[in-house]
């Protein structure tokens, strides 16, 4: 009889079979280490980032956004999230999203964000994110366990043309090898409330 642990290991090996050889594009003439989203390749992960090791990879999947200001909500979206490193004590973060029609076809490109995870010696996590919408957010948080991380904004900066965002919270966690997250957001006069959630599958790393 196969145990649930054996099944989990087999499932993980099956998932890794299609992702273990994939990584970010490499610049052969770059005189410093390339970013890697595959722990099997490139520089070793810095010890400071070990609490974030499960996040490293390229993830892609679908989710849902909703908010009182969204007409005809909730709306479906898809996203690719890249979490990579170059051997130094931080992780690079890039997320690209696109809205979907009800039938799953692509409607148009949507939100983009880039930033850095900066783990600290006391297990505090700093996450700096810059959004294409003109918002810059500084999150602080901690790992909840080895496979989940919770963060909330300490500061939000906006350009003159950006939406009135005042705060946000995020919870990331691994679910049977996939990466799920939920986001709450306070903006345009509304209190902190659910805004986005998604389940992303590993496609590289």
C-alpha positions as a Markdown table, in Angstrom:
| # | Residue | x | y | z |
|---|---|---|---|---|
| 1 | Unk | 0.0 | 0.0 | 0.0 |
| 2 | Unk | 1.4 | 3.4 | -1.0 |
| 3 | Unk | 1.5 | 6.0 | 1.8 |
| 4 | Unk | 0.5 | 9.6 | 1.4 |
| 5 | Unk | 4.1 | 10.6 | 1.9 |
| 6 | Unk | 5.2 | 8.3 | -0.9 |
| 7 | Unk | 2.5 | 9.8 | -3.1 |
| 8 | Unk | 3.7 | 13.3 | -2.3 |
| 9 | Unk | 7.3 | 12.5 | -3.2 |
| 10 | Unk | 6.2 | 10.9 | -6.4 |
| 11 | Unk | 4.1 | 13.9 | -7.3 |
| 12 | Unk | 7.0 | 16.2 | -6.6 |
| 13 | Unk | 9.3 | 14.2 | -8.8 |
| 14 | Unk | 6.8 | 14.3 | -11.6 |
| 15 | Unk | 6.4 | 18.0 | -11.3 |
| 16 | Unk | 10.2 | 18.5 | -11.3 |
| 17 | Unk | 10.7 | 16.4 | -14.4 |
| 18 | Unk | 9.4 | 19.2 | -16.6 |
| 19 | Unk | 10.9 | 22.2 | -14.7 |
| 20 | Unk | 14.3 | 21.1 | -13.4 |
| 21 | Unk | 16.1 | 21.9 | -16.7 |
| 22 | Unk | 14.3 | 25.3 | -17.2 |
| 23 | Unk | 15.8 | 28.6 | -16.1 |
| 24 | Unk | 16.0 | 32.3 | -17.0 |
| 25 | Unk | 17.7 | 33.4 | -20.2 |
| 26 | Unk | 21.5 | 33.6 | -19.7 |
| 27 | Unk | 23.7 | 36.5 | -20.9 |
| 28 | Unk | 26.9 | 34.7 | -21.9 |
| 29 | Unk | 28.9 | 37.9 | -21.9 |
| 30 | Unk | 27.7 | 39.3 | -18.5 |
| 31 | Unk | 30.8 | 39.8 | -16.4 |
| 32 | Unk | 28.9 | 39.1 | -13.1 |
| 33 | Unk | 26.7 | 36.2 | -12.1 |
| 34 | Unk | 23.4 | 35.9 | -14.0 |
| 35 | Unk | 20.2 | 35.7 | -12.0 |
| 36 | Unk | 19.0 | 32.1 | -11.6 |
| 37 | Unk | 15.5 | 30.9 | -10.8 |
| 38 | Unk | 16.8 | 27.3 | -10.7 |
| 39 | Unk | 18.6 | 26.2 | -7.5 |
| 40 | Unk | 20.4 | 23.5 | -9.6 |
| 41 | Unk | 22.2 | 26.1 | -11.7 |
| 42 | Unk | 24.2 | 29.3 | -11.2 |
| 43 | Unk | 25.6 | 30.6 | -7.9 |
| 44 | Unk | 24.7 | 29.0 | -4.6 |
| 45 | Unk | 21.7 | 30.5 | -2.7 |
| 46 | Unk | 23.0 | 32.8 | 0.0 |
| 47 | Unk | 22.5 | 31.4 | 3.5 |
| 48 | Unk | 20.6 | 34.5 | 4.5 |
| 49 | Unk | 17.9 | 33.4 | 1.9 |
| 50 | Unk | 17.3 | 29.9 | 3.1 |
| 51 | Unk | 14.0 | 30.7 | 4.7 |
| 52 | Unk | 12.8 | 31.8 | 1.3 |
| 53 | Unk | 14.3 | 28.9 | -0.7 |
| 54 | Unk | 10.9 | 27.3 | -1.7 |
| 55 | Unk | 10.0 | 30.6 | -3.4 |
| 56 | Unk | 12.8 | 30.5 | -5.9 |
| 57 | Unk | 11.6 | 29.6 | -9.4 |
| 58 | Unk | 9.3 | 30.8 | -12.2 |
| 59 | Unk | 5.6 | 30.3 | -11.4 |
| 60 | Unk | 2.6 | 30.8 | -13.6 |
| 61 | Unk | -1.1 | 30.4 | -13.0 |
| 62 | Unk | -4.5 | 32.1 | -12.7 |
| 63 | Unk | -6.4 | 33.9 | -10.0 |
| 64 | Unk | -9.2 | 36.4 | -9.3 |
| 65 | Unk | -9.3 | 40.1 | -8.5 |
| 66 | Unk | -12.2 | 41.9 | -6.9 |
| 67 | Unk | -12.7 | 45.3 | -5.2 |
| 68 | Unk | -15.6 | 47.7 | -4.8 |
| 69 | Unk | -14.1 | 49.9 | -7.5 |
| 70 | Unk | -14.0 | 47.1 | -10.1 |
| 71 | Unk | -17.0 | 47.1 | -12.4 |
| 72 | Unk | -18.5 | 43.7 | -13.2 |
| 73 | Unk | -16.2 | 42.0 | -10.7 |
| 74 | Unk | -14.7 | 39.7 | -9.8 |
| 75 | Unk | -12.4 | 39.4 | -12.8 |
| 76 | Unk | -10.1 | 36.5 | -13.8 |
| 77 | Unk | -6.4 | 37.1 | -14.4 |
| 78 | Unk | -3.2 | 35.2 | -15.1 |
| 79 | Unk | 0.2 | 35.9 | -13.8 |
| 80 | Unk | 3.9 | 34.9 | -14.1 |
| 81 | Unk | 6.0 | 35.4 | -11.0 |
| 82 | Unk | 9.8 | 35.1 | -11.1 |
| 83 | Unk | 11.8 | 34.8 | -7.9 |
| 84 | Unk | 15.5 | 34.6 | -8.6 |
| 85 | Unk | 18.9 | 35.3 | -7.0 |
| 86 | Unk | 22.5 | 36.0 | -8.0 |
| 87 | Unk | 24.1 | 34.6 | -4.8 |
| 88 | Unk | 23.8 | 37.7 | -2.7 |
| 89 | Unk | 21.6 | 38.0 | 0.4 |
| 90 | Unk | 18.4 | 39.0 | -1.4 |
| 91 | Unk | 15.9 | 37.6 | -4.0 |
| 92 | Unk | 14.8 | 39.4 | -7.1 |
| 93 | Unk | 11.0 | 39.5 | -7.6 |
| 94 | Unk | 9.1 | 40.2 | -10.8 |
| 95 | Unk | 5.4 | 39.6 | -11.5 |
| 96 | Unk | 3.6 | 40.2 | -14.8 |
| 97 | Unk | -0.2 | 39.8 | -15.0 |
| 98 | Unk | -2.8 | 39.8 | -17.8 |
| 99 | Unk | -6.6 | 39.9 | -17.6 |
| 100 | Unk | -8.6 | 37.1 | -19.0 |
| 101 | Unk | -12.0 | 36.9 | -20.6 |
| 102 | Unk | -14.6 | 34.5 | -19.2 |
| 103 | Unk | -13.6 | 31.8 | -21.7 |
| 104 | Unk | -10.0 | 32.1 | -20.6 |
| 105 | Unk | -8.7 | 34.0 | -23.6 |
| 106 | Unk | -6.4 | 36.9 | -23.0 |
| 107 | Unk | -8.1 | 40.3 | -22.7 |
| 108 | Unk | -5.0 | 42.6 | -22.2 |
| 109 | Unk | -1.8 | 43.0 | -20.2 |
| 110 | Unk | -2.4 | 44.1 | -16.7 |
| 111 | Unk | -0.3 | 44.9 | -13.5 |
| 112 | Unk | 3.5 | 44.6 | -13.3 |
| 113 | Unk | 5.7 | 44.8 | -10.3 |
| 114 | Unk | 9.4 | 44.4 | -9.6 |
| 115 | Unk | 11.3 | 44.4 | -6.3 |
| 116 | Unk | 13.4 | 42.5 | -3.8 |
| 117 | Unk | 13.0 | 40.2 | -0.9 |
| 118 | Unk | 15.5 | 41.1 | 1.8 |
| 119 | Unk | 15.6 | 38.6 | 4.7 |
| 120 | Unk | 17.2 | 39.7 | 7.9 |
| 121 | Unk | 19.1 | 37.9 | 10.7 |
| 122 | Unk | 16.2 | 38.1 | 13.1 |
| 123 | Unk | 13.9 | 36.3 | 10.5 |
| 124 | Unk | 12.3 | 39.6 | 9.6 |
| 125 | Unk | 11.5 | 39.8 | 5.9 |
| 126 | Unk | 11.6 | 43.1 | 4.0 |
| 127 | Unk | 9.9 | 43.2 | 0.6 |
| 128 | Unk | 10.3 | 46.2 | -1.6 |
| 129 | Unk | 7.9 | 46.4 | -4.6 |
| 130 | Unk | 7.6 | 49.0 | -7.3 |
| 131 | Unk | 4.4 | 48.9 | -9.4 |
| 132 | Unk | 4.0 | 50.1 | -13.0 |
| 133 | Unk | 0.9 | 52.0 | -11.7 |
| 134 | Unk | 3.2 | 54.5 | -9.8 |
| 135 | Unk | 3.1 | 52.9 | -6.4 |
| 136 | Unk | 6.1 | 51.9 | -4.2 |
| 137 | Unk | 5.5 | 49.6 | -1.2 |
| 138 | Unk | 7.7 | 48.6 | 1.7 |
| 139 | Unk | 6.5 | 45.4 | 3.4 |
| 140 | Unk | 7.7 | 43.8 | 6.6 |
| 141 | Unk | 6.8 | 40.3 | 7.7 |
| 142 | Unk | 8.1 | 36.9 | 8.9 |
| 143 | Unk | 7.9 | 33.3 | 7.8 |
| 144 | Unk | 4.9 | 31.6 | 9.4 |
| 145 | Unk | 6.6 | 28.2 | 8.9 |
| 146 | Unk | 8.9 | 26.7 | 6.3 |
| 147 | Unk | 6.4 | 27.1 | 3.4 |
| 148 | Unk | 4.4 | 30.2 | 4.2 |
| 149 | Unk | 5.2 | 33.9 | 4.6 |
| 150 | Unk | 3.0 | 36.8 | 5.7 |
| 151 | Unk | 3.8 | 40.5 | 5.1 |
| 152 | Unk | 2.2 | 43.9 | 5.5 |
| 153 | Unk | 3.1 | 47.4 | 4.4 |
| 154 | Unk | 5.0 | 49.7 | 6.6 |
| 155 | Unk | 5.1 | 52.5 | 4.0 |
| 156 | Unk | 3.4 | 53.3 | 0.7 |
| 157 | Unk | 4.7 | 56.0 | -1.7 |
| 158 | Unk | 2.7 | 57.2 | -4.7 |
| 159 | Unk | 3.3 | 59.3 | -7.7 |
| 160 | Unk | 1.0 | 62.2 | -8.4 |
| 161 | Unk | -0.9 | 60.2 | -11.0 |
| 162 | Unk | -1.2 | 56.9 | -9.1 |
| 163 | Unk | -4.3 | 55.5 | -7.3 |
| 164 | Unk | -4.7 | 56.4 | -3.6 |
| 165 | Unk | -3.2 | 53.2 | -2.1 |
| 166 | Unk | -2.7 | 53.4 | 1.7 |
| 167 | Unk | -1.8 | 49.8 | 2.7 |
| 168 | Unk | -1.6 | 46.1 | 1.7 |
| 169 | Unk | -1.1 | 42.7 | 3.2 |
| 170 | Unk | 0.1 | 39.5 | 1.4 |
| 171 | Unk | 0.2 | 35.9 | 2.4 |
| 172 | Unk | 2.2 | 33.4 | 0.3 |
| 173 | Unk | 2.2 | 29.7 | 0.8 |
| 174 | Unk | 3.1 | 26.4 | -0.9 |
| 175 | Unk | 0.0 | 24.1 | -1.5 |
| 176 | Unk | 0.9 | 20.6 | -2.8 |
| 177 | Unk | 4.0 | 22.0 | -4.6 |
| 178 | Unk | 2.1 | 25.0 | -6.1 |
| 179 | Unk | 2.4 | 28.6 | -4.9 |
| 180 | Unk | -0.7 | 30.3 | -3.7 |
| 181 | Unk | -1.1 | 33.8 | -2.4 |
| 182 | Unk | -3.8 | 36.2 | -1.2 |
| 183 | Unk | -3.6 | 40.0 | -1.1 |
| 184 | Unk | -5.6 | 42.5 | 0.8 |
| 185 | Unk | -5.5 | 46.2 | -0.2 |
| 186 | Unk | -6.7 | 49.5 | 1.2 |
| 187 | Unk | -7.2 | 52.1 | -1.6 |
| 188 | Unk | -9.3 | 54.9 | -3.0 |
| 189 | Unk | -11.1 | 55.4 | 0.3 |
| 190 | Unk | -11.8 | 51.8 | 1.2 |
| 191 | Unk | -10.5 | 49.9 | 4.2 |
| 192 | Unk | -8.2 | 47.0 | 3.9 |
| 193 | Unk | -10.0 | 44.1 | 2.3 |
| 194 | Unk | -9.4 | 41.1 | -0.1 |
| 195 | Unk | -8.3 | 42.2 | -3.5 |
| 196 | Unk | -6.5 | 39.4 | -5.3 |
| 197 | Unk | -5.7 | 35.7 | -5.0 |
| 198 | Unk | -4.0 | 33.2 | -7.3 |
| 199 | Unk | -2.6 | 29.7 | -7.5 |
| 200 | Unk | 0.6 | 29.5 | -9.5 |
| 201 | Unk | 2.3 | 26.3 | -10.8 |
| 202 | Unk | 6.1 | 26.0 | -11.1 |
| 203 | Unk | 7.3 | 26.3 | -14.7 |
| 204 | Unk | 11.0 | 26.6 | -14.1 |
| 205 | Unk | 13.4 | 25.7 | -11.3 |
